Amino acid sequence: ADSVSFQANDRSVNSAVVYGTIKVWPVKGGPVVNIISQTNNCVFVAGQNATIVADGFDPDGSITNVQFFAGTNLLSSTTNAPYFFVWTNLVAGVYGLTAVGTDNEGLSVTSSVVTITVIEKLALTFTGPIVYDPQANLFKQVIRVSNPPPFALSAARVLVFLPSSPVGGVFTANGTA
């Protein structure tokens, strides 16, 4: 505790000196929680899975629970770090995701909204026939992936199953692995 004194003065008369004590108690703060993956404006294709990850801490205690929501619908709840869940079999739509962290004193905080979009399917156009390339020992076909507005995709990957490999290969839009 700190002691203070003050005296009022109206330029002609001084008041009596007043003494007081100021006590400062720490303010109990709530937890801090943020969705760190996925990021805002991510686009998924229906049927995919998405791992949603939240980071959280409590400056004056511990986090006891993190809940994940799409709008007002509870998707998952976890009590152990790392705070995450896998959202399986996504359905087409636009979702506002939040995480709610609760600490050991029962205080809760809601993260900022992270918006993700799930599209029904990518628009694929086959622009040529399937052709065998004997030099590469591959069947090739040229396709075009159209971005359905307003969801611009910055990259596309195509899985190509190779005759000699059960795993296949992944190639970017410019043909590099």
CORSUL-V66559 format. One record per helix or strand of 3 or more residues. SS is the DSSP state (helix for helix, strand for strand). FROM is the first residue (numbers start at 1). TO is the last residue. If there is no record, write none. Layout:
SS_FROM_TO / SS_FROM_TO
This chain:
strand_2_6 / strand_18_22 / strand_32_37 / strand_42_45 / strand_50_57 / strand_63_70 / strand_73_78 / strand_83_87 / strand_93_103 / strand_108_110 / strand_114_119 / strand_123_126 / strand_131_133 / strand_138_140 / strand_143_146 / strand_157_160 / strand_169_172
